[in-house]
Each structure stands twice: as structure tokens, then as C-alpha cells.
């Protein structure tokens, strides 16, 4: 065995031999200078190798166990037969004690992927060297083998939020003179320390590891916000659990008492408003926090905007196929996004036959699903111009939408045309002489050939309302054309003036053998805008000349037709708010008389003001004297005025056909009192103030007209109620 080595077991000498040239006698030994002890005596021969007698062949130091720790020297004394003495010595160190110290471990510097493990230092008082052995109990990694004076390791590459367990033991430098491969087994080695455990840290929460089904700073009308821990929870994942708070503060002061989120998705609920935040703080399996995250702000609005008010639509001024919409929204909220406009059509321009009225949709969903309603655009303004590709009568509703996707209740519905009535010439967007000429050219003609000129009447008489055509190009169309003439805008509003009594008179006279009938308008104080007068003409009269009267200007429209015994005279002033200026001659008609039936009488009279509303016209008795007018009828009535009934007396000069009729102030026949053959002489008839249907007529002025051959008479009577 090597000298000066450290041993913790009894040194054993595999080769232990003494020789002498003559012969050996006695072998003795002692340790550290103690008394000699005999090993063998009376040795025969010159060599002793420990095999003589009972001595084993391998020599084991007999006193090792009794030796103290530390350095020792063994002495051998050999005496030969001649009494010569030789002394030998061998020095070694006894060390059977492990290094001294408390085996405690400290774990520090813990990160998401690493930590530092430190074993408490020990001291070896004998041999003087300390070696440390570390083991990862759960056998993930990090078995650190015997290393001198290295009691600390910085570990990296570890899994996040993962539990690691460590222990260590210590040894000294005792080798028992063995090869280095056996040193760890030969050395004095301690038991393992206690097992020490520690989790790596959780991954600090980020927007990549904690996600939401909704985007921050975006409005939603769903109050539930769902958050996901991307890698889940538990051992080996990014995090063991989170503590969380859902509130309306941008930051949070943590106290460790917050709710725990450790499984599945987290669903939280907001109340109406903005600036909702989710605050999370991550923990590992050792309940050690690592990082916080403030997610937000999130916006929730579950309340629909208010409906817009005062929705109004009208034809865009001086334009064609264009509608200007406007509305009021005094309650526009902070998260307002836009207004969405829906439109529907009546259909079947220009006659609108077979079209249909539309009703407002119940709500946005109904509008969006409707086959009648179509979304035509959005805007953030309080006005919108719709330019449809086709002319029609349009209906509109508006919805306000907020950034959360809530839609307001439906607005009130507005409706209007997309074009100006009467705008038929190619220079669209204005109604001028070109359009009036086209109207005149189609006057009384085939409506099917000119359907776009058949615009009247409208449903309420207004110049921009939906047409309800009468299948004739006539006075009703003229009224619409005339009101829109040079007036395709809304710059000035007109209203009908106060109406006094307005009279229409016919004066007849014979001039140069011709019957001349003159029509007069009186009592007109800039009230009448348009006139349509139908005159029944006897079959022995032929109209030769019809002259425009002085109440008309060169700019006014004047037209007449003469068909089937009815002479129709139509006129209107052109332009917004224009009227006939005062009183005067409407028309002068010159007839050729071809026989005895030269009767002229008002069949129907219609007068309109600047708003196309009817004006009551009082028909004065026909005046003038001619050979076809007679006062011999002695027409009278009593009482006059009357309230319930009156008795009418008249004289028939010659037996024959007698017709006695009652006209209202518009020249319309309301009652035929008698029509048939009567004998000559005086006759009476009673009238109860009712029309031909037996309906009581309203109070007013009425005219009694009698016809008997060539004799005609007229008398005014007043009905009171």
C-alpha cells in the first residue's frame, strides 16, 4: 500500500515479505512508537511471507480500529538468527469521518426557465477536501456528480411553472489508495440531505398568453367578455393560476385576496359604458407571483340609440332623380357610428297603376329582411342625398347605429317623389317653356302615348305629391305643371290668400249676326291661379273664334277644346305663387247661329288657388239679350231666401219640352226639377233644398234655369239652414 494515503478501512498488504541471507528469527511491530509486539518467531529459512504458521498470506494491519483519526506510522522490526536487527516504517492517515456541517440547501434566483441551487458548505477536518454531489430527485435533469468545492449551480433551460426537487450529499478525499474511478465509493460520504422543492416561475401574462374574444377600445352590445389562458393552467404550463379583477379602473392595487381563475375560460359581464378592464396576476405552483397584465379598455353598450326625429324628404332642388333627406338627432351619443337609410318605392312610374303604399318596418331587423325595403347608404351627417337610378315615389326611414352595433328604433317615415312633376323635356331639373309646350302638344290626346305628362291630379293636390292620374291630359295636369314652372325648388313657400266672394259671369249679345259670349271674373283679389270652365253649347251654335281675355298675360297658359257640345276653356298663370291679377275678361267666344237652339250655359266650373286647392266660384246669372233669350217665363220663387222648401212659379208660352234645373255656384247641376212635355200656361213646383239623390244641400246661393224651346230664364235663390 502507498504511504501517506488516507484510509477509512483497514489497510491490507497483498505482498508482505521479509528475507535474510542466513535466516530469520523474530518479526515485531508497533505503531506510533508504542511497545513492540511479536508477529512471528522461530522462523525457519531465509524468507517470511506471512504464510508460515497461522499468519494469513495477506497482511492486515491488526490495530487499525483502535487508532485515532489522523496520521499514524507503523514500525516493523526483524531479527535474524545472528541477532542482526532491521527496522522498517510505513506512514498513513486514518480518516473515517464525513465532512462536518449541516446539509441544508438554498434555492434562489428562480426564473421562468432556471434557478440557482446552493448546498450549505461543509468542512473536512482530517483529509481537508470537500466534494459535493447534487441530484434532481424527479430525474428531469441536473444530476451533478462529485465536484470539489462546488456547492452551487445556476440551472437554465428549465420548463415554466414546473416543480423541481433536489437533494445533495458530501464526501471527502479519502481514496484508500484506489483508482480514481472508485474514489466516490471509497470516500467518507454523507447521507442525502432533505429533498428541497421549488417551481420555476409562471410566464408573465401578456396579450399573447391571455386573450379575449373581443377587441379593446371597440364597442360591443354583448355584455359577456370571454378570456382564455392560451396554454391552459397547471404543472408545466405557462401559469398555475391567475388572480383577477374585472372593473372600470385602468390599474389595480393587488392585495392577494382577488378571485382565482385556474381552469377553463373566464367569462365576465360588463354593465353599460366604456373603460372595462381585466387585471390578471400570474402565479406558479408555489403561489409565487410573476407579472401582471391590465387588459382593456373594453366597451359595452346594450342600449339602443334614440330614434332620429323630424325625418323629412323632398325632391332635390333643380335636380332630377334626386331626393334630399334631413332629420334631427338631439340625443346623439358619444359612441355614435352612423345613420343608415332605407328606401322603398310605390312602383310603376309614371302612372303608378298597380303600385302600393308602403308601411314603415317594425325595426332594423325587419327592414334588413324585407323585400320592400333596401339599404341605400350611410352617413354621419344629418342630411343625405339619394340619387336613385329610376324615377318613382319613394318611402324612407332612418336608423341610428352606435359603435356597439345597436340600432335605434325606426324613425318616422317620410315619402316623396324623386323628380319634379312636369319635368318632361330633355333639359331635366327645370320646368320651363319646353315642358309647357309638350303639355300643350299632348292636350286632350292619347294618354298612353304621353304617360309621363299625365301627372294630375296628385293625391293631395300638391305639386310634389304622388300622382293619381285621371287618364286625361287636361286641367289637372296643367295645375301641376304651372305650379312647378320655373319653380323646382323650395326657396319660397306660398300659401293661399284669404278668399272673398269670387264671381263668374257670362254676358251674351248678338253682334253682326253673331252670338258673342263674354266670360268675366270678378271679386278676384290675386286669388285665382287656374280656371277650367266647361260651357254647354246648343247644337245650333258653332264656335268660330275664341279669344283670350285681358286677365291673361303672354306668359300664361290658355287652351280651349270644343267637343260633344261642351266648350272647355282652361287657363293658368305659370310659376310659384302667381295668380290672375284682379278682375277682367276671361275669354270672348264668337258663335255662328245655325238655328233656334243657341243655348249657352255653365256646365262645370273649377277654380284653383296657388296651392291647387278649390276656390268656390259664384256663378252670376247669364246676362244680355239675344233672340234666344226670353224673360217670358216669368220665373219666380217664394220664399226666397228659404230654409226648408220654396215654391217655384213659371209660365210656359207654348206647349212643348220644359226643363227646369238647379245649379250650384260652381255651375254644376245639383237637381233636375222637371224635364218633359208640358202644356202652355202657368205652372208651379216645390223644391225641398235636396239634390237628385235626396241629400240635403248645404246653405248657399243656387240658380234656377228654365228651358222651353227658344226661351230661357234664370233666377237666383238662397238656401239657408
Secondary structure, DSSP 8 states (H G I E B T S, - for coil): --TT-EESS--EES---EE-SS-EEEEEEEETT---EEEE-S--SSEE-S-STT--SSEE-TTGGGS-SEEEEEEEEEEETT--EEEEEEEEEE-----BS---EEEE---SS-EEEEE---B-SSS---EEEEEETT-SS--EEEEET--EEEE-S--TT-EEEEEEEEE----TT--GGGHHHHS-B------EEEE-------TTTEEESS-TT-EES--EEEEEETT-SSTTSS-SEEEEEEES-SS----S-SEEE-SS-EEEE--SEEEEEEEEEEE-TT--EEEEEEEEEEEE--S-----EEEEEEE-TT-SS-EEEEEE-TT--TTEEEEEEEEEE--STTT-TT-------SSHHHHHH-SS-EEEEEESSSEEEE--SS--EEEEEEEEEETTS-B------EEEESS-TT--SSSTT---HHHHHHHHHHTTS-GGG-GGG---SBSSS-TTS-B---SS-SHHHHHHHHHHTT--S-SS---------EEEEEEEEEETTEEEEEEEEES-SS---EEEEEEEE-TTEEEEEEEE-TTS-TTSEEEEEEETTEEEEEEE--STT----SSEEEEEEEEEE-SS---EEEEEEEEE-TTS-B--EEE---B---TT---TT--EEESSSBSS-EEEEEEESSSEEEEEEEE-TTS-EEEEEEEEEE-SEEEEEEE-SB-TTS-B--SEEEEEEEEETTEEEEEEEEE--
